[in-house]
Amino acid sequence: MKLMRLKQTFIVLAAFILAALPQMYAVELKAIRVQKGPVLDGVLSDGVWKQANPFTDFKMVEPQPNSEPTERTELRILYDETSLYLGIYCQDGEPSKISANSMVHDEEEDDHGGSGDLIRVLLDPFQDKRNGYIFFINARGARSEGLAFGEHYSLNWDGIWAAKAKILGDGWSAEIKIPFKTVSFKPGLNAWGLNVERYIARKQERIRLSGTNRDDFFFNANEAAPLQGIHDVRQGMGITFRPFGALSSDKDFVEGLGSGQKISGGFDIYKNFTPNFVGAFSYKTDFAETEVDERRINLTRFPLYFPEKRTFFLEGSEIYNFGLGIGESFIPFFSRQIGLYKGQQIPLIFGTKIFGKLGNTNLAILGVKTHSSEGLPTGNLVAARAYQNILDQSKVGMIFTSGSPSGEKNSLFGMDLVYSTSQFRGDKNLSVGGWWVHNWNENNKGHHQAFGCMVDYPNDLWDCRLIYGYFGDSLNPGLGFLPRNNVQNLSFGGSFQPRPQQGLFAGLIRQFFFEIEGSYYWDLAGNLETRDVRLVPLNIQTESGEHLEFGLSAIRDILPYDFEISEGVFLPAGPYNYTNYQVEVSSASFRPIALGCEYRFGPFYSGRIKDLQANITLKYKGYATLALNVNFVRGDMAQGKFSENVYQVKADLFVSPDLGLMNYIQYDDVSKLLGVSVRLRWQISPGNEIYFVYNKNWERRWDPLSRFVPLGERGVFKIQLSIRP
């Protein structure tokens, strides 16, 4: 009897294992070595592609996970001594409906389509199943590149690679070339990690190579399939030399000064000490081609966050990600504190850094020397970060910074621990983390430490989080971003996100989002300062990509001092309780004409507010884009009325993804500044670019002779080269 039960148990166990094996090893990829890779033209007509067997067993993720896609996709993989090549053919039964309306480099994608029909590639050459490189290309050939880490990704990394795409009579195709000099990799691996995703914009359909459940994040390298066959490849000398030369002209209309024409130059040099550990040195670092910040209205008493856009600081910046769930409430190292002080640029003499992976250790060290400027002394600024990979997807690490843009003594040390898994209760995502920092500065009193923790459960049906943070009253990180100290913060959020499969809404609505979120701030003694609880009873995404949302926010804010919310309008110190409402409507952004509107209204402090944000974007086949954005705020307080407005116009013209003219016009009636930014970017070949940048600002004055008075202008012509022996 016992023997019979043992046999039955063995049979059941064996059947379970055999049933699981096809899922575990269903995706088998092999790169085929060739003598010389294909010439890229976007069409897989080069004879060398015939040596690769096409992989076609893609599965749908949206709208029906693990089902057969509505369109066929083929993937071919080749490599030679210097590069990896991917050839993707995207069959489409209605090629005239392919969405291809952008040629913008590094265009951020959203949940509603972004630049339209798209291929995304994730490459994990470390096989640590934690981080990876990402490469995007749309049907018009526009490219983006960056880094992936779990649920999230960043386009901060700018690697040298090439890709072409072409719309065909029966679909579209793309060819991608990734030089081994561009990516760091671990020598001797039997396999790399690879995932490929296709997005069909008009159908809101996602097709994927691996990780095809709704709770599988494409940017999680743990979901990538093994890519075998890559061996005996060459990274060259591991040196990239990037010299630049610039011709500039500046004029200050206020002081009546002009610099005439100025010639300048400098260089960046990168050295791969190992295939995945890099050193860099930058001399006379220049950021002339960096896009200007957008204007925003701030009705709070805390500073706004603006992202880093300078290439030298973006490379390797993902290693500095600290803690879990801190977001913009506290960033121990924020590179915008280097070279910028109170909105003014501080020239950099040189910068040096090392970053990458040494085994299971991720390390980044940055050192920058700044010029003395505007009464500020010469600065020596340092930021270091290290963390160790532990378990399958977790890490423990530390961070250190020294220096301050003001020249004051300031240093910070911190530690963090993050546990992450994509296999909680079988196939769910869960992250738990904690962190602590101490800051030494010129204030010897008070609490200099900060600490916090978070539990995050980000999944398709339920998305929940709980965050706590403590920020001391004397915490003032010299190279960090901290909008609010001397507080304790508890934040929470929960979203129930069902997808109707039958009934009235099936076929019309893709997903509902029923949300509640809140944030509480207390001082260090436990007295409430701010409470903001938001309820979203209606939030839907349609099958066609449109979005509709209605929410309300119940707020209590205790002002510790008289607050000037707008020029000449002071709110007296004290408690305020109010509830306002938000309505948001947007069309699918992949369309040639995209509309969006967000309206907040209702009680606000001592009165009422109307806050309207609206945008319209017109796109013509990627060659031309015109975007109009406005933000109108009307406040009617007991202490007075105010009106604040921001106007933005973007007009982009492209000949190809490699040659484009981008124009950005902004005006706000808070600063009363009108700004025009014109940027011409021409990528002659990957890594070799020409820029022309022209910026001019005017101030609006009530002068009957001239309503807009010029303040300053600057023009720069810059050539950037990349030499990789």
C-alpha positions in Angstrom: 0.0 0.0 0.0 2.8 2.4 1.0 4.7 1.4 -2.2 1.6 2.2 -4.3 1.2 5.6 -2.7 4.9 6.3 -3.3 4.5 5.4 -7.0 1.5 7.7 -7.3 3.4 10.5 -5.6 6.4 10.0 -7.9 4.1 10.0 -11.0 2.3 13.2 -10.0 5.6 14.9 -9.2 7.2 13.8 -12.5 4.1 15.0 -14.4 4.3 18.3 -12.7 8.0 18.7 -13.5 7.5 17.7 -17.1 4.6 20.1 -17.4 6.7 22.9 -16.1 9.7 22.2 -18.3 8.2 23.6 -21.6 7.4 26.9 -19.8 10.8 27.1 -18.2 12.8 26.4 -21.3 10.2 27.3 -24.0 12.4 30.1 -25.4 15.7 29.0 -26.8 17.8 31.5 -28.6 21.1 31.2 -30.3 23.2 33.9 -31.9 24.8 32.9 -35.1 28.4 34.0 -35.7 29.2 35.5 -39.1 32.3 36.8 -40.7 30.9 40.2 -41.3 27.6 41.6 -40.1 24.9 43.1 -42.4 24.9 46.6 -43.8 22.0 48.5 -42.0 19.3 49.9 -44.1 16.2 48.8 -42.2 15.4 46.0 -44.6 16.5 42.4 -43.9 17.6 41.9 -47.4 21.3 41.4 -46.8 22.2 37.8 -47.6 23.9 37.3 -44.2 20.5 37.3 -42.5 19.7 34.0 -44.2 22.2 32.3 -41.9 20.0 33.0 -38.9 16.9 30.9 -38.1 14.0 33.3 -37.4 12.4 33.0 -33.9 8.6 33.5 -34.3 7.1 32.1 -31.1 6.3 35.5 -29.5 3.4 35.6 -27.1 0.9 38.4 -26.3 1.1 40.2 -23.0 -1.7 42.8 -23.7 -4.6 42.5 -23.9 -4.6 38.6 -23.5 -1.5 37.3 -21.8 0.2 34.2 -23.1 -2.1 34.1 -26.2 -1.2 34.1 -29.8 -0.5 37.6 -31.3 -2.7 39.1 -34.0 0.4 39.8 -36.1 3.5 37.7 -36.8 6.9 38.9 -35.6 10.2 37.4 -36.6 13.5 37.8 -34.7 17.0 37.0 -36.2 20.2 37.2 -34.2 23.7 37.4 -35.6 27.1 38.6 -34.3 30.6 39.0 -35.6 33.8 39.8 -33.8 32.8 43.4 -32.9 29.0 43.6 -32.8 25.7 42.0 -32.0 23.0 42.3 -34.7 19.2 41.9 -34.3 16.9 41.8 -37.2 13.1 42.2 -36.5 10.3 41.8 -39.0 6.9 43.0 -37.9 4.2 41.8 -40.2 1.1 43.9 -40.3 -2.1 43.2 -42.1 -3.0 46.9 -42.3 0.4 48.6 -43.0 -1.3 51.9 -43.7 -2.4 52.0 -40.1 1.1 51.7 -38.6 1.7 54.5 -36.2 5.0 56.2 -37.0 4.8 59.9 -36.0 8.1 60.6 -34.3 11.8 60.9 -35.1 12.8 62.2 -31.7 15.8 60.7 -29.9 15.2 59.5 -26.4 11.4 60.1 -26.5 9.8 59.0 -23.3 7.2 56.3 -23.8 4.0 56.2 -21.9 1.3 53.7 -21.2 -0.8 55.0 -24.2 1.7 54.5 -27.0 4.2 57.3 -27.0 5.8 57.4 -30.4 3.6 54.6 -31.9 4.6 51.2 -33.2 7.7 50.2 -31.4 10.4 47.5 -30.8 12.0 47.4 -27.4 15.1 45.3 -26.7 16.5 44.4 -23.2 20.1 43.0 -23.1 21.6 41.6 -19.9 25.3 40.8 -20.7 26.1 40.2 -17.0 23.4 37.5 -16.5 22.9 38.9 -13.0 19.2 39.1 -13.8 18.9 42.6 -12.1 20.0 45.2 -14.6 20.2 45.5 -18.4 20.7 47.8 -21.3 17.6 48.8 -23.3 17.3 49.9 -26.9 14.1 51.2 -28.6 13.4 51.8 -32.2 10.1 52.8 -33.8 8.8 52.3 -37.3 10.2 55.6 -38.4 13.7 54.7 -37.1 13.7 57.0 -34.0 16.0 55.5 -31.4 16.2 55.6 -27.6 18.7 53.8 -25.3 19.0 53.5 -21.5 19.2 51.2 -18.6 16.6 48.9 -17.0 16.3 47.9 -13.4 13.3 45.9 -12.3 10.0 47.7 -12.6 11.6 50.9 -13.9 14.0 52.2 -16.6 15.9 55.3 -17.4 17.1 56.9 -20.7 20.0 58.5 -18.9 22.6 56.3 -20.6 23.7 57.3 -24.1 25.6 54.4 -25.7 27.0 54.3 -29.2 24.9 52.0 -31.4 23.1 52.0 -34.8 19.7 51.1 -36.0 17.5 51.6 -39.1 13.8 50.9 -39.7 11.6 50.9 -42.8 7.9 50.6 -43.4 7.1 47.9 -45.9 4.1 46.9 -48.0 3.3 44.2 -45.5 4.5 45.6 -42.2 7.8 47.1 -41.1 11.3 45.9 -40.2 14.2 47.1 -38.1 17.9 46.3 -38.0 19.9 46.9 -34.8 23.7 46.9 -34.4 25.1 46.9 -30.8 28.9 47.1 -30.7 30.6 45.1 -28.0 32.6 48.2 -27.2 29.4 49.9 -26.1 28.1 47.4 -23.6 29.8 46.0 -20.5 29.7 42.3 -20.3 31.0 39.4 -18.2 33.5 37.3 -20.2 33.0 33.6 -20.4 29.3 33.4 -19.9 27.4 30.6 -21.5 24.5 32.9 -22.2 23.4 36.5 -22.1 19.9 37.7 -21.2 17.7 38.9 -24.0 14.1 40.1 -24.2 12.3 41.7 -27.1 8.9 43.4 -27.1 6.8 44.7 -29.9 4.0 47.3 -29.5 1.2 47.7 -32.0 -0.1 51.1 -31.1 -3.6 51.1 -32.7 -4.5 47.8 -31.0 -2.7 48.6 -27.7 -1.2 45.2 -28.2 2.1 44.1 -26.6 3.9 41.0 -27.9 6.9 39.7 -26.1 9.7 37.1 -26.3 9.8 36.2 -22.6 8.0 37.1 -19.4 4.5 37.2 -20.9 2.3 37.4 -17.7 0.7 40.7 -16.8 2.8 40.9 -13.6 6.1 40.4 -15.5 7.9 43.7 -16.1 9.7 44.0 -19.4 12.5 46.0 -17.6 13.1 43.2 -15.1 16.2 41.3 -16.5 15.1 38.3 -14.5 12.4 37.7 -17.1 14.8 37.7 -20.1 15.4 34.6 -22.1 18.9 33.1 -22.3 20.8 34.0 -25.5 23.5 31.4 -26.3 26.3 31.3 -28.7 28.2 34.5 -28.1 31.9 33.9 -27.5 35.4 35.2 -28.6 34.2 38.8 -29.1 36.4 41.8 -29.0 36.1 45.1 -27.1 39.1 46.6 -28.7 41.4 48.6 -26.3 38.4 49.6 -24.2 39.2 53.3 -24.8 36.7 56.0 -26.0 38.2 59.4 -26.7 35.5 62.1 -27.1 37.0 65.5 -28.0 34.8 68.5 -28.7 35.3 72.0 -30.1 32.9 74.9 -29.8 32.5 78.3 -31.2 30.2 80.5 -29.1 29.0 84.1 -28.9 27.3 85.7 -25.9 25.6 89.0 -25.4 24.3 90.6 -22.2 21.8 93.4 -23.2 21.3 94.6 -19.6 25.0 95.3 -19.0 25.7 96.1 -22.6 28.4 93.4 -22.8 29.2 91.0 -25.5 32.0 88.4 -25.6 32.3 88.4 -29.3 33.3 85.0 -30.7 34.9 82.5 -28.4 36.6 79.3 -29.3 36.7 76.6 -26.7 37.4 72.9 -26.5 37.8 69.9 -24.2 37.5 66.2 -24.1 36.1 63.2 -22.3 38.1 60.0 -22.2 36.7 56.6 -21.1 38.6 53.5 -20.3 37.2 50.0 -19.7 39.4 48.6 -17.0 37.3 45.4 -17.4 34.5 44.7 -19.8 32.0 46.0 -17.2 34.0 48.6 -15.1 34.8 52.0 -16.6 36.9 55.0 -15.7 36.2 58.5 -17.2 37.9 61.8 -17.1 36.4 65.0 -18.4 38.4 68.2 -19.1 36.6 71.5 -19.4 33.2 69.7 -19.4 30.7 71.5 -21.7 26.9 71.2 -21.7 26.0 73.5 -24.5 23.7 71.0 -26.2 21.7 70.3 -23.0 17.9 71.1 -23.4 16.6 73.9 -21.2 14.3 73.2 -18.3 10.5 73.6 -18.7 8.7 76.3 -16.8 6.3 75.2 -14.1 4.0 76.9 -11.7 4.7 76.3 -8.0 2.0 77.0 -5.5 3.8 75.2 -2.6 6.4 76.6 -0.2 8.9 73.9 -1.3 11.3 73.7 -4.3 10.3 71.8 -7.4 12.4 68.9 -8.7 14.0 69.2 -12.2 15.8 66.2 -13.7 19.4 66.0 -14.6 20.0 66.3 -18.4 23.8 66.6 -18.7 25.4 63.5 -20.3 28.6 63.3 -18.2 26.5 63.1 -15.0 23.9 60.7 -16.4 26.4 57.9 -17.3 26.5 55.6 -14.4 23.9 57.6 -12.5 21.7 54.5 -12.0 24.2 53.2 -9.5 23.5 56.1 -7.2 19.8 55.1 -6.8 19.4 54.8 -3.1 16.8 53.2 -0.9 13.3 52.2 -2.0 10.4 54.5 -2.6 12.1 57.7 -1.5 11.5 59.3 -4.9 11.8 63.1 -5.1 11.2 63.6 -1.3 14.9 62.9 -0.7 17.9 62.2 -3.0 21.2 61.9 -1.1 23.2 62.6 -4.3 21.6 64.9 -6.8 24.1 65.8 -9.6 22.3 69.0 -10.5 24.0 70.5 -7.4 27.3 70.3 -9.3 27.9 73.1 -11.7 24.6 74.9 -10.8 24.0 77.3 -7.9 20.8 79.3 -7.5 20.1 78.9 -11.2 23.5 80.1 -12.4 26.1 77.9 -14.1 29.4 77.3 -12.3 32.2 76.3 -14.8 33.8 72.9 -14.2 37.6 72.6 -14.5 37.5 68.8 -14.7 35.6 65.8 -13.6 36.6 62.2 -13.1 34.7 59.0 -12.2 34.7 55.3 -12.2 31.6 53.2 -12.4 30.5 49.7 -13.1 30.5 46.2 -11.7 33.2 44.2 -10.0 31.8 40.7 -9.6 28.6 41.2 -7.5 29.7 44.7 -6.4 28.3 47.8 -8.1 30.6 50.8 -7.6 30.6 54.5 -8.7 32.9 57.3 -7.5 32.7 60.8 -8.9 35.0 63.7 -8.3 34.6 67.2 -9.7 36.6 70.4 -9.4 34.7 73.7 -10.0 35.9 77.2 -10.8 35.5 80.0 -8.4 32.6 82.1 -9.6 30.2 84.8 -8.4 31.8 85.0 -5.0 31.9 81.2 -4.6 35.3 79.5 -3.9 36.8 76.7 -6.0 35.0 73.5 -5.1 36.1 69.9 -4.7 33.0 67.7 -4.8 32.9 64.0 -4.3 30.1 61.4 -4.4 30.6 57.6 -4.0 28.2 54.7 -4.0 28.6 51.0 -3.6 26.1 48.2 -3.3 26.4 44.4 -3.2 24.0 42.1 -5.0 22.5 39.6 -2.6 20.0 36.8 -3.1 18.4 36.7 -6.5 17.2 40.4 -6.9 18.2 42.2 -3.7 21.0 44.5 -2.6 22.7 46.1 0.4 24.8 49.2 0.0 26.2 52.5 1.2 26.6 56.1 -0.1 28.9 59.0 0.7 29.1 62.6 -0.5 31.4 65.5 0.4 31.2 69.1 -0.5 28.6 71.8 -1.3 28.1 74.2 -4.2 28.2 77.1 -1.7 31.6 76.0 -0.5 30.5 75.2 3.0 31.7 72.0 4.7 29.2 69.3 4.2 29.3 65.5 4.0 26.9 62.6 4.2 27.0 58.9 4.8 24.2 56.4 4.4 23.3 52.7 4.1 20.4 50.9 2.5 19.0 47.4 2.1 16.4 46.4 -0.5 14.8 42.9 -0.8 13.1 42.4 -4.1 11.5 39.3 -5.7 9.3 38.7 -8.7 8.2 35.3 -7.3 6.3 36.3 -4.3 3.4 33.8 -3.9 4.5 32.2 -7.1 4.6 35.0 -9.7 3.9 38.4 -7.9 6.3 41.3 -7.4 7.3 42.4 -3.9 9.9 44.8 -2.6 10.8 45.7 1.0 13.5 48.1 1.9 15.0 50.3 4.5 17.6 53.1 4.6 19.5 55.5 6.9 21.8 58.5 6.4 23.7 61.0 8.6 24.7 64.4 7.5 27.6 66.5 8.9 27.3 70.2 8.1 28.1 73.6 9.7 25.0 73.4 12.0 26.2 71.6 15.1 22.7 71.4 16.7 19.6 69.4 16.1 19.0 66.1 14.3 21.3 65.4 11.4 20.0 61.9 10.5 17.3 60.6 8.2 15.9 57.1 7.8 12.9 55.3 6.3 11.4 52.1 5.0 8.9 50.9 2.4 6.8 47.9 1.4 5.8 47.8 -2.3 3.5 45.4 -4.0 3.4 46.5 -7.7 1.2 44.1 -9.6 -1.5 44.3 -12.3 -4.6 43.6 -10.3 -3.4 45.1 -7.0 -0.8 47.8 -6.7 -0.1 48.8 -3.1 2.7 50.6 -1.2 3.5 51.9 2.3 6.3 54.4 3.0 7.7 56.0 6.1 10.4 58.6 6.3 12.1 60.6 9.1 14.1 63.8 8.1 16.0 65.6 10.8 15.7 69.3 11.4 19.4 69.9 10.7 19.6 67.6 7.7 20.9 69.6 4.8 22.7 67.4 2.2 25.2 69.6 0.3 25.0 67.5 -2.8 21.5 66.2 -2.3 17.9 67.2 -2.9 15.7 67.6 0.1 12.6 69.8 -0.3 11.4 69.4 3.2 13.2 68.6 6.4 12.2 68.6 10.1 9.4 66.2 9.4 8.2 62.7 9.6 6.2 61.4 6.6 3.9 58.4 6.2 2.6 57.8 2.6 0.4 55.0 1.4 -1.3 54.0 -1.8 -3.6 51.3 -3.1 -5.1 50.6 -6.4 -7.5 47.9 -7.5 -7.2 47.5 -11.3 -9.6 45.0 -12.8 -9.9 44.3 -16.5 -13.5 43.7 -17.7 -13.6 40.4 -19.6 -17.4 40.3 -20.3 -20.5 42.4 -19.9 -21.2 46.0 -20.8 -17.6 47.3 -20.6 -15.8 44.4 -22.3 -14.3 45.4 -25.6 -14.6 49.1 -24.7 -12.5 49.5 -21.5 -9.1 47.9 -21.2 -8.6 48.5 -17.5 -10.2 50.3 -14.5 -8.0 51.9 -11.7 -9.8 52.4 -8.4 -7.2 54.3 -6.3 -6.7 55.8 -2.9 -3.5 57.4 -1.7 -2.4 59.6 1.1 0.5 61.5 2.6 0.8 62.7 6.2 3.5 65.0 7.5 4.2 65.5 11.2 7.0 67.5 12.8 9.6 65.6 14.9 7.4 66.1 18.0 4.5 64.3 16.3 2.3 67.4 15.5 0.5 67.2 12.2 1.6 69.7 9.6 0.1 68.4 6.4 -2.5 65.7 5.4 -3.4 65.0 1.8 -5.7 62.1 1.0 -6.7 61.5 -2.6 -9.5 59.3 -3.7 -10.0 58.3 -7.4 -13.4 56.6 -7.9 -13.1 56.7 -11.7 -10.0 56.1 -13.7 -10.2 54.2 -17.0 -8.1 53.3 -20.0 -10.0 52.4 -23.1 -9.1 49.7 -25.5 -8.1 52.4 -28.0 -5.8 54.1 -25.5 -7.9 57.0 -24.3 -7.8 58.0 -20.6 -10.4 59.4 -18.3 -10.0 60.1 -14.6 -11.9 61.9 -11.8 -10.5 62.3 -8.3 -10.8 64.4 -5.2 -8.3 65.4 -2.6 -9.0 66.2 1.1 -6.2 68.4 2.4 -5.2 69.9 5.8 -2.2 72.2 5.8 -1.0 74.1 8.8 1.1 77.0 7.6 4.0 77.7 10.1 4.4 81.3 8.8 2.7 83.8 6.5 3.1 82.4 3.1 3.2 84.4 -0.2 1.4 82.0 -2.5 1.6 84.5 -5.3 3.1 87.9 -5.7 1.4 90.2 -3.2 -1.0 87.5 -1.8 0.0 86.4 1.7 -1.8 83.6 3.4 -1.7 84.0 7.2 -0.1 81.3 9.3 -2.5 78.7 10.7 -4.5 75.6 9.8 -6.5 75.3 6.5 -8.9 72.5 5.6 -10.2 72.1 2.1 -11.3 69.6 -0.6 -10.7 70.1 -4.3 -11.4 68.0 -7.4 -9.5 66.9 -10.4 -10.7 65.8 -13.9 -8.2 64.5 -16.5 -8.9 63.5 -20.1 -6.4 62.5 -22.7 -6.5 60.8 -26.1 -4.1 58.1 -27.1 -0.7 59.8 -27.6 0.3 57.7 -30.6 -2.3 59.5 -32.8 -1.3 62.2 -35.3 -3.5 64.6 -33.3 -3.3 64.1 -29.5 -5.2 66.1 -26.9 -4.9 66.3 -23.2 -6.6 68.3 -20.4 -6.4 68.3 -16.6 -8.6 70.6 -14.5 -8.3 71.1 -10.8 -11.0 73.2 -9.0 -12.7 73.8 -5.7 -11.8 75.2 -2.3 -8.1 76.1 -1.8 -6.7 77.5 1.5 -8.8 80.6 2.2 -10.6 80.7 -1.1 -11.0 78.8 -4.3 -8.8 77.8 -7.2 -9.1 76.9 -10.9 -6.0 75.2 -12.4 -6.2 74.2 -16.0 -3.5 72.3 -17.9 -4.2 71.6 -21.6 -2.1 70.4 -24.5 -2.5 69.6 -28.2 0.1 67.8 -30.3 0.1 67.7 -34.1 2.4 65.2 -35.8 3.1 64.5 -39.4 4.8 61.2 -40.1 7.7 62.0 -37.8 8.9 64.9 -40.0 7.1 67.6 -38.2 5.7 68.0 -34.7 3.9 71.0 -33.2 3.0 70.9 -29.5 1.1 73.6 -27.6 0.9 73.4 -23.8 -0.7 75.9 -21.4 -1.2 76.1 -17.7 -3.7 78.7 -16.4 -4.1 79.2 -12.6 -6.8 81.5 -11.1 -6.9 81.9 -7.4 -9.5 83.8 -5.4 -8.3 84.0 -1.8 -9.7 86.0 1.1 -6.4 88.0 1.0 -6.6 88.7 -2.7 -6.8 87.3 -6.2 -4.0 86.0 -8.4 -3.4 84.8 -11.9 -0.4 82.7 -13.1 0.1 81.4 -16.6 2.6 79.3 -18.5 2.7 79.0 -22.3 4.9 76.5 -24.1 5.3 75.8 -27.8 7.5 73.0 -29.3 8.0 72.9 -33.0 10.3 70.2 -34.3 11.4 69.5 -37.9 13.2 66.3 -38.9 14.8 65.2 -42.1 15.7 61.9 -40.6 16.2 60.5 -37.0 19.8 61.7 -37.4 19.0 65.3 -38.4 16.5 67.5 -36.6 15.8 71.1 -35.7 14.1 71.5 -32.3 12.5 74.8 -31.3 11.2 75.5 -27.8 9.4 78.7 -26.8 8.3 79.4 -23.2 6.7 82.3 -21.4 5.4 82.6 -17.8 4.0 85.7 -16.2 5.6 84.9 -12.8 9.1 85.6 -14.0 7.8 87.6 -16.9 10.5 86.0 -19.1 10.1 84.9 -22.7 12.6 82.3 -23.7 13.5 80.8 -27.1 15.7 77.8 -27.5 16.7 76.5 -31.0 18.7 73.2 -31.2 20.0 71.6 -34.3 21.3 68.1 -33.9 23.0 66.2 -36.7 24.4 62.7 -36.0 26.9 62.2 -38.8 27.6 58.7 -37.5 27.0 57.0 -34.1 28.9 59.0 -31.6 29.9 61.8 -33.9 27.5 64.8 -33.7 27.2 68.4 -34.7 25.1 70.8 -32.6 23.9 74.4 -33.1 22.2 75.9 -30.1 20.7 79.4 -29.9 19.1 80.7 -26.7 17.6 84.2 -26.1 15.6 85.6 -23.3 13.4 88.7 -23.0 11.7 90.3 -20.1 8.1 91.6 -20.4 7.8 95.2 -19.2 5.0 97.7 -19.3 7.0 100.0 -21.5 5.0 101.7 -24.3 8.0 101.6 -26.6 9.0 98.0 -26.1 6.8 95.4 -24.3 9.6 92.7 -24.4 13.1 93.9 -23.5 16.0 91.6 -24.5 18.1 90.3 -21.6 20.7 88.0 -23.2 21.4 85.7 -26.0 23.9 82.9 -26.7 24.8 80.9 -29.8 27.0 77.8 -29.8 28.3 75.7 -32.7 29.7 72.5 -31.3 31.3 69.4 -32.8 31.6 66.2 -30.7 33.6 63.2 -31.9 34.0 59.7 -30.6 37.2 57.8 -31.3 37.4 54.1 -30.2 40.6 52.3 -31.1 
